[in-house]
Amino acid sequence: MSDFLVSVLWFLLFFGGAIYLAYNRVNLFTSTVAAGGALLAYTIFGSGSFLWLLFLWLMFGVLVVPNLRDFRREKVTRPALDIYRTMLPSMSDTERDALEAGNVWWDGELFSGMPDWDRLMSFPAPKLSDEEQAFLDGPCEELCRMLDDWDISHERGDMSPEVWQFIKKNRFFAMIIPKQYGGLEFSAYANAMVITKLASRSTTASSTVGVPNSLGPAELLLHYGTEEQKQRYLPGLAAGDEIPCFALTSPQAGSDAAAIIDSGVVCRGEWEGEEIVGIRLNWEKRYITLAPVATVLGLAFKLYDPDHLIGDQDEYGITAALIPTSTPGVEIGRRHLPLGTPFQNGPTLGRDVFVPLEYVIGGREMAGKGWKMLVELLSVGRAITLPSTASGGGQAATYATGAYAQLRKQFNLPVARFEGVGEALTRIAGHTYIMNAAVAVTSGAIDQGEKPAVPAAILKYHCTELGRKVANDAMDVHGGKGIMMGPRNYLGRSYMATPIAITVEGANILTRSLIIFGQGAIRCHPFVLRELYAAQEENREQGLIDFDDALFSHIGYAISNAARAFFLALTHAKFSRVPLNTPTRRYYQNINRYSAAFALAADFAMLTLGGKLKQKELLSARLGDVLSSMYLASAVLKHFENQGRPASDLPLVEWSVRTLMYNAQEQLHSFLRNFPNRPVAFFLRCFIFPRGRTYSSPADELGQKIVELITRSGEARERLCRQAYTTIEPGNPVGLLQEALALSEALAPLEQRLRQARKEGLIDAEYPGHQIEQAANAEVISEDEASRLRSYHEKLTALMAVDDFPADQIGRVRAAADDEPQSAAPVARSAARSKAAARKKSSPRRKKAAPDND
Ligand SMILES: Cc1cc2nc3c(=O)[nH]c(=O)nc-3n(C[C@H](O)[C@H](O)[C@H](O)COP(=O)(O)OP(=O)(O)OC[C@H]3O[C@@H](n4cnc5c(N)ncnc54)[C@H](O)[C@@H]3O)c2cc1C
C-alpha cells in the first residue's frame, strides 16, 4: 500500500470515528478515551513525523481539558459566565411569564436535533367517548341543521333566538366545565371536533361556541378561581344562564396587550350598604367577543394600591376579575361587525365601577397574576379553537370543491380534469389534511396532560394561514359561483371570515415573527433556559456549577448537531434510525435531517446574535417556519398511524410531508442567505447543504392522485372531511353536492350512451339537458332512465345556480323588504322586513367617547 493510501485510511479512521462519536452523542469521557486510543495506535503503527505527532497530541490535550471539571470551571466557565451576564437580553416580567407558560413536548424533541420518535409514537390515538360521539351525532348535528348562515349574516345579523336557546340548553358553552358543576367535561379532542363541525357550517356559530370553551371566565375560574367563585359562576355558565366574555384588548393596546391602561384602584367604597375595601375600575375595551350579550365580564386591568390598603405595594400589575355586567357603571350592548360574520362582538366601557376585592379571580392573593394566568391558558387554548375552526372550514371547502370541480363542466370536461384546477384542488386537500392532523394530534396530546405552548402557537399561526389558503383556492375553483353572495353561496362568508382567525389570539405576523421561534428557542432548547437561570442564580457559586454543566453539555450538543446535520445531509438521511419500516419511512428520516440542521442553525443564531435576534424578526420567523414545518410533518405522520395507515391516504400524507419539508429547506436557505455574519453563514451552509438544496416539492403526478381522491366518492374523501356537516338535506349545499356527485357516478354509463348516440348522429343537441329528451325519443334510453337523468340534471342546475336580487335590494340600507332574494327561505323574509325597519333606525357609531381611564 502506498504511503498516500495509508494516510487516507488513517484520516478516514479519525474523521469517521469523530463523526460516529458526535453523531451518536457519546459522552465526553468515552469520546476522549476513544480519541486517545486512536491517537496511540497512530503513534505506534502510523508513519507521522515527530512534529505532526506533537501537534496531534497537543490537540488531544485540548480535548482532555474539559474532562478536568474544577480546572475548566475556573479557567473557562467563570470568564465565559461573566461575559454571558453582560450579553443577557433584558426580559420583562410579562415576557418571562410568556416564556414559562405551558410545557415542552414534541417541540423539544425537534429542537434537540435527534428526535426520539418513540416518544411521539407512544401517545395513544385520540378517541371520542360514547358520550362525546353521541353529542356530535345528536345535538351538534341538529344545531348544524338549524343554522342558516345567510339568515344569520345578511338578514338577522345574529343567530336566531331558537338557535341561542338550543346552544344554551344543550350546554354547548359548557364543554370544558366539569360535570360536578353541570358541564359536559369533554376532552380537548372532543371540544376540537365539535368546533370543527360547527365551523364547517357557520363561522358565526363556531366563534360563539368557541369563546366560552376557550380563553374565558370558565377556563380562568377552573384553574385559578376560589371554590366560592366556582360555585357562584360555573353552574350558571354550564346551564347557559350566564354568558361570558373576556376583555383584554383596548384601543391603545392590541398585540402589546400588557400595555393596557385600564385601571383598578384599591380604595374604600360602599357596597350593598356597607363600607368595604374594594376596587374602583375604569376601562375601555374593544373587539370583545360575546360582550354585547354577556352577563359576566372577565376583565383584565392594572391594579394600583396607592393607599396600601391590601399590602405594601403601589402597583400589582395586570389582574383579572369577573364583573357581573349588571354592576352599575358597566356599559355593554354596542356591536362591531367583524367582516360580515355577525357573532356577538363589541366594545365595553366601565366608568368608576366599584366592586369588592373578592371579584378578583382567585381572590386577593392573585392580584397582579392576571398576565401569567392568561398566557398559561393561551398555551393550551390556542391549539384548539382557531385551528379547529380552520380545519372545519377546510373540510367543508374540500368536500364541496372536490364535488363541484367534478360536476362543473367547461370545454366538455369536468373542470377538475384541467391541470391548473387540479393544482388548486391538490392544495385544498393537502392543506386540509395537515390541519386535521395538527388538530387531532395536538388535542390528543393535551388530553394526555401536555400543555404544549410552542405547538399551540404553531397551530394557531399555521392552521389559520392554511385555512386562508384553502379558502382562496376554493374560491378560485368555483369562479363566479363563489363570488355571488346569497343563500346559495356556501364559500363566500367563510372566505370573508378568514382574517378574523388570523387576527385574534395573537395576530399572525406577530406570532410568526416573535413567538414561535422566540419562545421555542428558550423553552425547547435543551440548555438555553438552564444557562439563563444559572446566570441569574443569586448564589453565584451554585450558578457557576450549573452554568458550567449546561455550557459543556451545550457545546457537546452543538458539535453533535454539526456532525449529524453534515452526515444526514450527505447521505440524504438514508441510514438514520426511524421507528417504522413503512412507506412513510423516508419522511421520518427527512425530519431527522432537518431537526439536526435546524438545531445547528438555531444555536449559531443565538450565539452570534444574542439578544439582537429578538429584533431580527425575519430570521426568527424563518427558523420558526422550519420548526413549524417539522412539527406539522410529524403530526401528519402520527395522524396517519393513528388512523391505522389507510393506504388510500398515502398520496395525501406524501404530498403534505413533502410540501412541508420542502418549505423547511427553503426557509433554512433564506435564513442563511440573510444571516448577517457571512463567514458563519458560509460555515453553516457547508454543514447543512453540503450537496445543495436537494429536496424537491411534490411531483405533479402525486397531485393527480389527490385530485382523484377528492373528486370521486370514496373512503379517503369521507375520512378527510369526516367532521364536516355533510348531511344531505335541502338547506345544505355541501351535502347536496355529494348527492349530485354520487348520482353522476351512478349515471355515468347513461351519459356515456348519450355521448355515443351523439357521435353516431342519433341525437344532435349539445347541452346534456336537451340530449335527454332527444335520446328518450330516439329510444337510446328508456323513459325510466330519462327520468333519472332529468332529476339529476335538475339537481345539478340548481347547484350550479347563483342568487340574484331585485335592484333596490342591493345596498346597505334597503328601502323595504317587499322583494325577496329569489331563493331566500320564508323565515329569512320576515326577518328581512323587521331588520330593514331596524336598520333605518340604527346607524354606525360615528363619534366615540374619549378614553377616560387613566
Ligand atoms: C373578531 C375579533 C374578536 C376578538 N375577540 C377578543 C376578545 O374576546 N377579547 C379580547 O380581549 N380581544 C379580542 N380581540 C382582539 C385581538 O386579540 C386583537 O385584535 C389582536 O391582539 C391584535 O391587536 P390589534 O387588532 O390592535 O392589532 P395591532 O396590535 O395594532 O397589530 C397590527 C399588526 O402589527 C403586527 N404586530 C404588532 N406587533 C408586532 C411585533 N412586535 N412584531 C411583528 N408584528 C407585530 C400584528 O401582527 C398585526 O398584524 C378580538 C379581535 C377581533 C378582530
The ligand as an SDF file (V2000), in Angstrom:
LIG
                    3D

 53 58  0  0  0  0  0  0  0  0999 V2000
  -63.1400   39.4240   15.6890 C   0  0  0  0  0  0  0  0  0  0  0  0
  -62.2490   39.6980   16.8540 C   0  0  0  0  0  0  0  0  0  0  0  0
  -62.5430   39.1330   18.0710 C   0  0  0  0  0  0  0  0  0  0  0  0
  -61.7430   39.4300   19.1890 C   0  0  0  0  0  0  0  0  0  0  0  0
  -62.1000   38.9400   20.4180 N   0  0  0  0  0  0  0  0  0  0  0  0
  -61.4200   39.3940   21.5100 C   0  0  0  0  0  0  0  0  0  0  0  0
  -61.8650   39.0350   22.8260 C   0  0  0  0  0  0  0  0  0  0  0  0
  -62.8540   38.3250   23.0180 O   0  0  0  0  0  0  0  0  0  0  0  0
  -61.1710   39.5490   23.8810 N   0  0  0  0  0  0  0  0  0  0  0  0
  -60.0780   40.3540   23.7160 C   0  0  0  0  0  0  0  0  0  0  0  0
  -59.5170   40.7820   24.7120 O   0  0  0  0  0  0  0  0  0  0  0  0
  -59.6140   40.6720   22.4860 N   0  0  0  0  0  0  0  0  0  0  0  0
  -60.2670   40.2240   21.3810 C   0  0  0  0  0  0  0  0  0  0  0  0
  -59.8270   40.5650   20.1180 N   0  0  0  0  0  0  0  0  0  0  0  0
  -58.6300   41.3760   19.9840 C   0  0  0  0  0  0  0  0  0  0  0  0
  -57.4600   40.6630   19.3240 C   0  0  0  0  0  0  0  0  0  0  0  0
  -56.8360   39.8080   20.2180 O   0  0  0  0  0  0  0  0  0  0  0  0
  -56.5480   41.7680   18.7860 C   0  0  0  0  0  0  0  0  0  0  0  0
  -57.1960   42.2820   17.6530 O   0  0  0  0  0  0  0  0  0  0  0  0
  -55.1790   41.3060   18.4560 C   0  0  0  0  0  0  0  0  0  0  0  0
  -54.4770   41.0670   19.6240 O   0  0  0  0  0  0  0  0  0  0  0  0
  -54.3840   42.3060   17.6060 C   0  0  0  0  0  0  0  0  0  0  0  0
  -54.4760   43.6120   18.0870 O   0  0  0  0  0  0  0  0  0  0  0  0
  -54.8190   44.8110   17.0710 P   0  0  0  0  0  0  0  0  0  0  0  0
  -56.0110   44.3910   16.2890 O   0  0  0  0  0  0  0  0  0  0  0  0
  -54.9240   46.0430   17.8590 O   0  0  0  0  0  0  0  0  0  0  0  0
  -53.6150   44.8800   16.0850 O   0  0  0  0  0  0  0  0  0  0  0  0
  -52.1370   45.6400   16.3190 P   0  0  0  0  0  0  0  0  0  0  0  0
  -51.6800   45.2580   17.6530 O   0  0  0  0  0  0  0  0  0  0  0  0
  -52.4090   47.0610   16.0440 O   0  0  0  0  0  0  0  0  0  0  0  0
  -51.2820   44.9580   15.2460 O   0  0  0  0  0  0  0  0  0  0  0  0
  -51.2600   45.3810   13.8690 C   0  0  0  0  0  0  0  0  0  0  0  0
  -50.3210   44.4540   13.1190 C   0  0  0  0  0  0  0  0  0  0  0  0
  -48.9910   44.5740   13.6130 O   0  0  0  0  0  0  0  0  0  0  0  0
  -48.4590   43.3070   13.9090 C   0  0  0  0  0  0  0  0  0  0  0  0
  -47.5580   43.4420   15.0390 N   0  0  0  0  0  0  0  0  0  0  0  0
  -47.7550   44.0760   16.2030 C   0  0  0  0  0  0  0  0  0  0  0  0
  -46.6610   43.9950   16.9690 N   0  0  0  0  0  0  0  0  0  0  0  0
  -45.7510   43.2840   16.2860 C   0  0  0  0  0  0  0  0  0  0  0  0
  -44.4210   42.8500   16.5270 C   0  0  0  0  0  0  0  0  0  0  0  0
  -43.7740   43.1150   17.6420 N   0  0  0  0  0  0  0  0  0  0  0  0
  -43.7900   42.1300   15.5830 N   0  0  0  0  0  0  0  0  0  0  0  0
  -44.4120   41.8250   14.4320 C   0  0  0  0  0  0  0  0  0  0  0  0
  -45.6580   42.2140   14.1470 N   0  0  0  0  0  0  0  0  0  0  0  0
  -46.3170   42.9310   15.0540 C   0  0  0  0  0  0  0  0  0  0  0  0
  -49.6540   42.4330   14.2190 C   0  0  0  0  0  0  0  0  0  0  0  0
  -49.3500   41.0740   13.9550 O   0  0  0  0  0  0  0  0  0  0  0  0
  -50.6900   42.9840   13.2440 C   0  0  0  0  0  0  0  0  0  0  0  0
  -50.5010   42.3600   12.0110 O   0  0  0  0  0  0  0  0  0  0  0  0
  -60.6080   40.2490   19.0170 C   0  0  0  0  0  0  0  0  0  0  0  0
  -60.2970   40.7770   17.7610 C   0  0  0  0  0  0  0  0  0  0  0  0
  -61.0960   40.5170   16.6870 C   0  0  0  0  0  0  0  0  0  0  0  0
  -60.7500   41.1160   15.3670 C   0  0  0  0  0  0  0  0  0  0  0  0
  1  2  1  0
  2  3  1  0
  2 52  2  0
  3  4  2  0
  4  5  1  0
  4 50  1  0
  5  6  2  0
  6  7  1  0
  6 13  1  0
  7  8  2  0
  7  9  1  0
  9 10  1  0
 10 11  2  0
 10 12  1  0
 12 13  2  0
 13 14  1  0
 14 15  1  0
 14 50  1  0
 15 16  1  0
 16 17  1  0
 16 18  1  0
 18 19  1  0
 18 20  1  0
 20 21  1  0
 20 22  1  0
 22 23  1  0
 23 24  1  0
 24 25  2  0
 24 26  1  0
 24 27  1  0
 27 28  1  0
 28 29  2  0
 28 30  1  0
 28 31  1  0
 31 32  1  0
 32 33  1  0
 33 34  1  0
 33 48  1  0
 34 35  1  0
 35 36  1  0
 35 46  1  0
 36 37  1  0
 36 45  1  0
 37 38  2  0
 38 39  1  0
 39 40  1  0
 39 45  2  0
 40 41  1  0
 40 42  2  0
 42 43  1  0
 43 44  2  0
 44 45  1  0
 46 47  1  0
 46 48  1  0
 48 49  1  0
 50 51  2  0
 51 52  1  0
 52 53  1  0
M  END
$$$$
